Amino acid sequence: MRTRIISLAVIIAAIAVALFGIPLAVGLARYAVAEEGVTLQRVADLTAAAVLTDLAHDRMPAALPVGSPRDDDTLVGLFDDDGLRIIGEGPPVGDVYVTAALQGAGPQIVESDGMVIVAVPVIGEHEIVGAVRATRPVPRVYAELIPIWLGMVGLAALVLAAGWAIARRQARRLTQPLEDLAVLAERLGDGDFSVRAPRAGLAEVDALGTAFTTTAARLDDLLARERAFSAEASHQLRTPLAALRLRLENARARPEADVDAALDAAISETERLTRTIEELLQFARSRGNERWAPVDLPAVLNDVTETYRIRLAAEGRTLEVNIAASDEAEGLDGEAAEALPSAVVGSHGAIRQALAVLLDNALQHGAGAVRIGVREVGDAVAVDVEDEGPGFGDADGDGPGIGAGSGTGLGLPLATRLVENQGGRLVLTRESPPKLTLFLPLASAPVAAVGGS
């Protein structure tokens, strides 16, 4: 690209120099020939004045005035009134230009047969008594222009050299940002999504760099989403798969069990797995852009607790659900479900996954009974998840972010992000035994007002 830019600039400069210099050189040559005619006329006029007295008295001039020829190439001849050369250089008989001068046509200045020819009459008192003819070769005139032409050629070469230098500098300025972008593109192709294109000071190149930077950022975000999906999927699918396996193992271990019921339960778990995968894919593709809508909290709790109740029961543990001030219940059917607060706002899938994370955390790292409490707190709904385990020994009491350093791995940070994307909060309200509280905004409450204690 640099070579093309430089070549194009030099060609344009050469064309400009040629379009300007060639007509100038030709015009200079024509001007020099015209000036040579004026000079020869002056020489002829001086010669005519010098020989006028002799011709007027019918005397033959002994010689032409000394110094009248400028050099050896300038030829001067004197012709009588009959057109015959009587002294000097030239044809024996006057040519048409001499004849015209003798006939009173006035001075003749012409370029003919490679010569500059001047013929002027010698005018006596009452008549033309002769004519003076002066000539000089045109090549001799051109030879005197050679230094000027060489100077013009040198100036043209200087202009082309300057054009080449300027074009080279501009080509470097134009192509260097593109070369830098090519290097960044190679790094991007190697997986370095942190590349950022610097500003070049050129609007078009900067627009390209901005598009490149935006693309790199999008690719980085896309890869981060895919990685997050892989990690989150492996984490969130562990419990439903375990529940499905337990159902199938129980059905095989108990021949008298109702096979149809076991298969129906397995199909239900499979549907939950499918829904979990779809939700995680949606989260990975639209981080922070989920559409919020009223969410039926009883249905979400029923869905989540059904899976974890089986896992906890397999380990000899129980799952209890407490609604507001009502008595403890084994499920969310009947009056307990009716006692739930009004609908919350958010994403059904995100809230379900966040609750699944909290129950999975209690299952994997807690002990004893797991309790879920649902209560209204101002303009929010608080969902408490607690167990009888040792809790967070290194917790600082300022939120669920401590989960990443307390052996909970991906779970609590994932739940925190999901809840915050819904305009809620996840707070560690008690360290030991552990109690985590999920605050969700009511459907009728402003999201910015959601808080926790």
N, C-alpha and C positions, 0 to 999 in steps of 0.2 A: 504493500500500500504506500509506503514511503517513497519507493522508486517511482510509482505511478504519479504521485502528487508532484514530486520534483520534476519528473519528465514533462508533465503537463504544464507546470509553471514555466519551465525553460522554453518549451515550444511556444507558449503564448508570448513570452518575452521576445523570442526570436522573430515571431510574426510581427509583433508591434514594432520592433527595431527595423525590420525589413520594410514594412509599410511606411515608416517615417524616413528611414535612411536612404532607400533607393530613390524615391522621388527627389529627396534633397540633393543627392549626388548628381542626378540628371539635371535638376534645375541649376545647380552650381556650374555644371559644364556648359549649359546653354548661356548662363550669365557670363561666364568667362569668354565664350566666343563673341558675345555681343560687345563686351568690353574691349576685346581685341579689335573689333571693327571700329570702335570709337577711337582707339589709339592709332590705328592705321590711317583713319581719316585726318587726325591731327597731323600725322607725319606727312600725308599727301598735301594738306593745306599749307604747311610750312614750305614744302618743296615748290608748290605752285607759286607761292608768294616770292620765293627766291629767284625763280626763272622767268617771272612775268616780264621784267624789263627787257631781257634779251629776246624773248619771243615777240614782244610788241614792236621791236625794231628789226625784226627778221634776222636776228643773230642766233647763231647756234651756241647754246651754253657750253662752256668748256667742260663742266662737270656738275653733277648734282651737289647740293650743299653738304659739306662734310658733317657727318654725325646724324644725317637724316635716317639711315637704317638703324634699327634698334639692335640687331644682331645679324648673324650670317643667314638666318632663316627668313628675314624680312627682305623682300625684293621690291625695289622702287624703279619705275620706268617713266620716261617723259615721251609723250606722243604729240605730233604736230596736229594742225587742224584737219589734215587729211587722214589721220589715224595711223600714221607711220611712226614706229618707234625711232627716236632720234638719239636717245641716250638712256643709259641705265639698263635694268633687267626687265625681262618680260618678253612676250611674243613680238615678232617683227611687225605684225599688223595688229592694231587694237581689236580686242574682242567686242562682244555686244555691249559690255558695260562701259568700255571706253567710248564706243560709238554713241551710246545713250548720253554720256556726259558731254560729248562734243555737240550733240544736237540740242543741248539745253535742258536735259532732263534733271539736272542737278547731280549732287553726289550720289554715287551708287555704292551700297554696302551689302554684300551678299556672301553666302557660304556655298561654294560649288566645287565639286570634284576634290573634296578634302582640303580646300583652301579657303581662307578668308580673303575676299577680294574687295578693294575699295578703289573707286575711280572718281576723281573730282576734276571739274573743268578749270582751265587757266583762263581767266576772263580779263581781256584787255579793256581799253577805254570804251569801245563800242561793240566788241564782238568777242567770241570765244576763240582764242588763238592756240589752244592746245589742251592737253589733259594729262594728269598724273595718275598712274596706276600703282597701288601698293598691295602686296599680298604676303600672307604668312600661312604655313601649313597648320591645319587644325590639330594634328597629333602633337605638334609642338606646344600648342595651347593646353592640350590635355596633360602633357608631360609636366607642365608647371603646377597642375592640380594634384599630382600624385601625393605630395606630402600632406595636403589637406584631406585627401581621400583616406590615406593611411591613418591619419588622426581620427577620422570618423570611424574607421574599422576598429581602431583601438578603443574608442569610446563605446562602440557597440559591444565589443568583447567585455569591457568593464561593466556595462549594463547587464549583460547575460550572466557574468560572474556574480554580480550583486543579486540578480534575480535568483540564481541557483542557491546562494547562501541564505537568502530570505526564505525561499521555498523549503530548503532543508530544515531550517529552524522551525518554520510553521508546520512542516510535515511531522517533525519530532513532537511538537506540541499537540498535534491532532492525533497522532497514532500512539503516543505513549500511554494515554489513558485506556485506549483499546487493548494495547498489549498487557497493561495491568489487569484489565478485565478478563483477558484470556487466561492469565495466571490464576486469578481468583476463581475462574470457571473450572480450571483443573483441580484446584483445592476443593471446590464445591463437589466436583465429581468424585473426589476421593473421600467424601463424607464429612468435610469440615464445613458445617453450616454456620459457623461464626463469622464467615467472611463478610466484610462490608466494603463497598466501593467508595473510595475517597472522591471528593469533589474535584473536578478538573477545570472549572471556570468556563466551560463551554455548555451552552444550554442543552444541545442535543445529546452530548456525551453524558452530562449530568442526569438527563432524563433516563438514558440507558442505564446508568449506574444506579439510579433510584429504583428502577424496575428490577435490576439484578439483586439489589439488597432486599427488596420486598420479596422476591422469589426465594432467596436464601432463607429469609425469616419464615416464610410460609412452609418451606420444606422442613426447616428445623422444627416448626410447630407440628407439622404432620408426622414427622418421625417420632417426636415426643408423645404425640397422641397414640401412635401405634405401639410404642413401648409401654405406655401407661395402660393401654388396653390389654396387652399381653400379661403385664404384672397383675392388673386388677382382675382380669378374667380368671387367672390361675388361683387368686386368693378367694374370689367370690364364688367360684364353682366348687370349691373344696367341700363345703358343708352340704349343698344339695346333692352332690354325688355320694357323699357318705350316707346321707339319709336314704337315697335310692338304694344303695347297697344294703343297708340295714333292713329295709323292707323286703328286698328279695331274699336275703339270707334267712330272715324270720319265716318267710313263706316256705322255703326249702326245708328248714329245720323242723317245721311243724306240718307234717303231712295232713293232719286233720283240718288245717287252716283253709279258709275259703280262698281258693286260687283266684277267682274272679275279683274278689275284694283286694287281694294283693296286687293283681295286675292293674286294677283301677288306681290304686295308690301309687304304683310305679309310674303309670302314665301321667298322673298329676305331678309327680316330682319331675318327670321329663319335661312337662310343659313349663314348670317353674325354671328349669335349666334353660330352656329355649328363650323364655322371657328375660332371664338374667343376661344371657349373651346379647340379645337385641338391645337391652338397656345399656349395657357396657359399650357396645358399638356406638350407640347414639351419644353417650357421654364423650367417647373418644373423638367423635367427629364434630361435636358442637360444644367444646369446652366453654362454659360461662354463657352460652347462648340458648340454654334450654327454655322452652316456653312454659311459663307459669300458668297454672289454672287451679281451681278448687280441687282439693284431694280428699277423698273419703278415707279418713284416718282409721275407722274401724276395719274397713276392708284391707287396708295395708297391714294393720296389726294381725288380723286373722291369717293373712297369707304368710307373713314372716314367722309367726309363732308356731304355725302348724309344722313347719320344717324343723325348727330347732327343738320343739317339744320332744320329737322322736329321738334326736341325738342326745338330749339331756337325760331322757328316760333310759336310754341304753347305758348310761354311765351312773344310773341310780340317783339322778338329780331331778329336781322339779322346776317348772316354769310357772310363775304366778303373775297374774295381771290385776292391778288395782286401778280402778277408775275413780278419780276424784276422792270423795270421802266414803265411797261404798266399800262393802266388805270385799275381801280377797275372793277372786274367782278363778276357776280353772280355765276359762275361755272368755270369749267376748260375745257370747250369744245372749239373747233375751234382754233383761233389764240392764245388764252391765253395758251392753252395746248402746242402749238408749241413753245411758248416763254420760257418754262421751261428749266432750265439747264439740262445738260446731266445726265445720270443715276448715282445714288449713289450706294455705295457698302455696303452690310450688309445683314440682315435678313428681308425679306418682313414682316413677322409677327411681329417681334420686333419693326420695325419702325412704323407699323400701330398701334400697341398697345401704343407706346409712344405718337404718335399724338393724339390718343383717350384720353389718360390721360390728355394731355394739354387742349383739348377741353372740357373735362368733368370738369376740374378744373375751366375753364372760365364759364361754364354753371352753376356749383353749387355755386361758390364763387365770380363770377364776376357780371358785370352789363352792360347794353347797348349792342351795336354792338360788335361782335367778328370779328377780322380781322386776316387773315393768309397772311403773306408775304413770298415770296420765292425769294432768291437772291443768286448769287454766291459770295463767299468770298475767293479769292485766290484759293486754291485747295480743297475747301469745299463748300457745299451748306448750306445756313442758312435758316431755316424755323422759322419765327417769329409768335408767337401767342399772341395776345393782346386783351384786352377788356377795358371797361370804368369804371371798378369797382374801389374801394378804394385801392386795392393793398395789399402789404405785409408791414404792419406797423412795424414789428419787424425785417425786413430783414436786413442782413448785407452786401448785394450787392455782395456776393462772390459765388453765385451758387445756384442751386435749392434745396440744402439740407435744406433750410429754410422752405420748404413746410411742413415738418413734424411738425413744431411748429407753423404753421399759419393756422390751421384749415383745411388743405387739406388732412389730414389723410394719407392713404396708397399711394395715387396717385403719387405725385411728386417723392418720393423715388423710387417707382417702375419705373417710367419713366427714372429717372437718371440711375438706374442699367441697364435697357434695352439699353439705348443709349450708355453707356460706354462699354457694351459688344459688341457693333458694332464698337467700335473705335471712337465714337463721344463724344460730350459734350452737356450738357444742362445747360444753363446759364441764370440767372435773369439779363436781360440787363436794365430793368427799374422797379423801385419799384411802382410808382403810376403815372398814371394808370399802372397796371402791364403789363409787356412785358417779355415773356420767349422766348429764342432763342434756337433752336435745330440745332446743327452743325453736319453735316453728311459728311463723306469723299466722294469725287468724285470717280467714278469707276476707273479712270486713275491716282488717287493721292495716295501716300503712306499714310497708316493709321496713322502712327506716327506723320505726319505733320498737323493733324487736330487741329484747335484751335478755339478760339472765343474771342470776345471783349465785 
